[in-house]
Amino acid sequence: MNTLSLIKADIGSCPGHSVTHQKVLDLAREKLEEEKGKAIIDYYVTNCGDDLELLMSHKKGVNNEEIHKLAWDTFTEGTALAKEMKLYGAGQDMLSDAFSGNVRGLGPGISEMEFTERKAEPIVTFMMDKTEPGAFNFPIFKIFGDPFNTAGLVIDPKIHGGFRFEIYDIMKRNKVLLRCPQELYDALALIGAKSRYVIKRVYPTEGSPLPLDEPVAVISTEKLALIAGKYVGKDDPCAIVRAQSGMPALGEVLEPFSMPYLVSGWMRGSHNGPIMPVAQKDAKCTRFDGPPRVIALGYQLSNGKLIGPVDLFDDPAFDGARRKAGEIADYMRAHGPFEPHRLPLGDMEYTTLPEVLEGLKDRFSPVED
């Protein structure tokens, strides 16, 4: 059994909330290189905007203390370096000083899966900046649940039976497993409310050539505001998706991002805007701290070694999506502080707006009709 652990954190950027500094990236690579052939089989370090992303391959299973401690120590040393350079938001996602076995609940985002490596194992790692975990609801559903996106759901007997979606209610901290297409409408009733219900994992169904208990997609679902009790930055989720041979083809995995759908986040985590699929070199959020970005790095896994990556959105086929994202950004920005560009009040609860409203509360008086 192989395990892939994708663990990320915003520990400082230069300038503002734009990109991870090269020295921080170099430090992270040095830390993981020391453990290659020991705790981990292989690794890749990159960034999506201001988020440092650590991808590690190993055989220790999910939630492994040694792997999480390696990530935590890397983020901790990176934070110290970021503070030394006075990078903006240094240590932003490090919400605790106490490591207690794994990084869950401490700030970093985690996407991990344990599975049996196939004869050929294509992997896509998606990383987003300036948005929330629910931003993956739309593309993950399209990949594994929409026959208009994924032709294999119609014509490939290996996936014709559909998939099972594990959905989290991040407010009540519970979950439900729904089978699609049989429970398609129930799934959509939940995941359409992306600020509360988020897809965590996707599993095969009966008839698949794959083990039913091994996930084919995993998404980070950590919500910084719920952990900290206040706005400390957007969650900037990541995901791991397996492809081909009992799963959607690579092109079906990427296809949802040809439409720059709307996500929540952007400036101060308080606005709706288009998600823009970009090459890794273009994953720097500048215009109004955005618009939100997503990158996709593809690998072949070979006995735990990461063959790649291939920068999958570094392709003119996605130029149209980028142009449309720019047009949508123009349109949404024209609304200024008005909804639907600004998030509805319910979603603004954990932003900085409540501090403004607090200063006005004593100035309200009863309405007399």
N, C-alpha and C positions, 0 to 999 in steps of 0.2 A: 504494500500500500504506500502510495506517495501522498505527501501533503504539500499544498501550496498555501503560503501565508502572505497576504498582501496587507501591510500595516502602514498607515500614513498619519502624519501630523503636521500641522502648521506650527513651526517653531521659530518663525521669523523670516522676513523677506526684505528685498531691496529693489526699488524704494517702495514705501507704503505696502499695500497688499498686492504686489505684482508678481514677483518671482523669487524662488529660493536662491540664495546666494551660492556661487560656485564653490566657495570654501566649505560651506556646510555639506554640499553634495560630495565633495572630495573626502571629508571626514567620515561620512556615512559609508562610502565605498571602502575606506581603509578598515573600518570596524567590521564590516561583513566579510571582507577578504581574509581577515584574521581567523574567521570561523569556518571558512570554506574547507570542506573535507573533514570537518570536525562536527560542530553542531548542525551545520547545513551542508547540503550537497552543492547548491548553486544559488546565485542571487542576481538581482538587477536593481540598481538604484536610479531613480529619475525624479522628476517633479512635474506636477501639473499646476501651473501658476505658483502660488506660494506654499504649496503642500509638498513636503518631502515624502516620497513613496518608496517603501522597501518591499520588494518581492523576494521571498525566500522559498527554496525547495528543500524538503527534508523528509524524514520518515518517522517523525515523532508524534504525529497526530495533531488535531486542532486543540487550541487552548493549552499548549505545552508551555510549562513555566520557563524552560531554558530558552525557547524561541522568543517568547514574549519579553523575557528579561533582556535578551540581545537587542530587540527593538527598543525597549525602554531605555537601556543604557545609551544606545545610539542617539535617541532623541534628547536625552539628558545632556550628553556631551555636546550635541549640536546646539542645544539651547544656550549652554555656557558660551560657546563660540559666538552665537548670534548676539548675546548680550554684550560680549566684549566688543563686537563691531557696531553695537547700538542699532541692530536691525529692527525694523518695525514689527511689533507684535511678537517679540522674542519670547518663546515659551508659551505662546497663546493657547495651544491645545493641551498643555501639561497642567491639568487641573488639580493634581495632587502630587505631593512629594513622596508618597508612600506606595511603593510597588508591593503588591500582595499576591503574587503568583501569576497574574496575567494583567494585560493592560485594559481590559474591559471596564468601563465605568470611570476610567482615569483621564479620558480626553481623546486619545488617538482613535482613528477608525480602523476596523478590522474586517477583512474578508478572507475566510479560510475554508478550504475544503480538503477532505481526505478521500482518495479514490484509487481504484485499480487502473494502472496505466495500460492503455490499449496498445495494439500493434503500431498504430500511428495516433498520436495524442495532440491535436491542435488546441491551443489555449489562447483566449483573448482576455487581456486585462484592460478594463475601462477605468479611467480616473477622471473625476470631475472637479472643477473649482467654481466657487461662488454659488453653490446651490445646496440642496438638502437631499437626504436619502431617498425621499419619494420621487426625486427626479428620475430614478431608474424604473419606476413603475411602468411608464409608457413603453420604453423600448424593450424591457424584459417581457412584458405581456405580448408585444408585437412579435418578438422572436419565437416564443414558445406557445403562443395562444391564438395568433391571428393568421388564418390561411391566406389572406390577401397579402401578407408580408412573406410568410414562410410556405412556399409551394409544397415542401415536403410533408406538411400536415395533411395534404390531399393525396399526393402521389407516391410517397415513400412509406411502404408498409412498416418500416422500423419505427416511425414516429407517428403513424396514422392514429394510434390510440391516444395521443395527446400527452400532457404532462400534469404533474401535481404542483400547485403553488402553495408554499408556506408563507402566510401573511401575518405580519405582526401588527397589533394595535399598540402603538408606542406610548399611548397615554395610559391605558389600563394595564400594560405590560402582560398581555396574553397573546395567543396565536391560534390560527386555524389553518388546516390543510384542506385545500379545495382542488378537486379534479376538473380539468378542462379537456374537452369541451362540455362535459356533462353538467358542471356547475359554473359555466362561463359567466352567466349573468350575476350570480352571487359574487364571484370574484371581482367583476367590474364594479359592482355596487360598493365594494370596499376600496379597491385600489384607485378608483377615480378621485377619492378624497386623499390625495397624496401627502398632505401634511400630518395625517394621523395613521393611515393604514399603509404599510410598506411591504413590498415583497422582500423576503429575507433569503429564501432558497427555492430552487426548482428541482423536482425529482422526476425520474421516468415513471411510466405506468406499466401495467401488465402487458406483455407482448413486446416490450423493448428488449434488445439484446444486452442491455446494461443492468447491473445490480440495482435493485429498486431502492436500496437504502443509501446509495451514493449520489450526492447532488451533482447536477449538471450546470448549475449557476448559483453563486452566492454573492450577496450584496452587503456592504457595511450599513448598519442601521443606527449607529450611535448618534444621539442628538445632544450637542454640546449644551444647548440652553436648558434641557431637562436635567442634565447632570449638574450644571453650575447654578441653576435657578435664576439665571439672567443671561442676557446676550453677551457672548464672549467671542463671536465669530461664527461664520456659517460652517456647516458640517462637512461639506466637500467630500462626497462619498466615493467609494471605489467598488469594483465588482470583478469577479472572475467568471468567465463563461467558457465552457467546453464546446467544441464544434465537431461536426461530421460524424458519420457512422453511428446512427442511433440518436443523433442530435441534429439540430438545424445546421445547414452548411455555412461556411464562413461568410459568404455573401448575404445569407439570410440573417446572420447575426449582426452584420453591419448596416443592413438596409434601413432599419428604423431611424437612423441618424441622418438619412437623406432629407428628412423633414425637421426643420429646427423648431420643435415644439416648445411650448412655454413652460418654464420652471420658476420656482420661487427662490429668491436669494438676491443676487446682483448687489447693488450698492447697499451697504450696512445691513445686509440680509433682509431687506425690507421691500423688495420690488420683484415684480414678475418680468421675465424677459426670455428671449430665445436662447436655447442651448446651441452653441456653435461647435461643430466637429472640426478639429484642427490638428495639424501636425504638432508633434511635441514641441518643436522650436517656436511655434506660434501660441503656445499655452501660457500666455502672459496677459492678465486681465488689466486693461488700461482704460478703455472707454467707460466712464462711470463705474470704474472698478469691474469692468466686464466687457461685453456680455458674458454670461456663464460659458465655460469651455468644457469640452470633453475630448480626451485623447484615447486612442485604442492601440495597444501594442500587442502584436501577435507572436506566438512562439510554437515550436514543436517541442514536446517534452520527451526526452530520451534517457531512460533510466535515471530520472530525476534531474538531468541536466537541461538547462534552458537554451534551446537552439533558437537564436534570434537576439533581439526582437526585430520585427518588421513594423515600421510606423504606418499603420493601416489607413489613417486619415490623411496621410501625406500623398494625396491622389487627386488629380483634377476632376475625378468623378464626383467629388464632394464640393467643388467650387460653387455649384448652384445653391447648395444648402448654405454655404457661407454667405453668398450674396443675399439670399433671402433672409438670413439671420440679421444681416446689416439693415435691411429694409424694415424688418419687424422691430429692431432696436430703435430705429428712427421713429416709428409709429408709437411705440410704447413710451419713449422718452418725451414725446410731444405732450403726454398727459401730465407731465410734471409731478406734483404731489398728490394728484387725484388717482383714485382707484379707476381701472384695474391695474394701472402701473404699480402704484403702491399697494401692498398687500391689504386684505380686509382686516378689520380690527382684531378679530379672533386670532389671526396669525401674527399680529404685531405685539402680542402680550409679552413675548420674551425679547423684544427689541428695545431700543432706547426711547421709543415713543412714550411709554408709561411715565417716564421721568418728566416729560413735558406736560402731560395731562395732570400729573400730581400738583404742579404749580398753579393750575387753573381751578382745582376742585372747589376751593372756597369762594370762587367768584360766581358760581352758578346759583340761581334762585328759581323757585317754583314758577311754572308757567300758569298764567291766569287767562283763560280764554274769555 
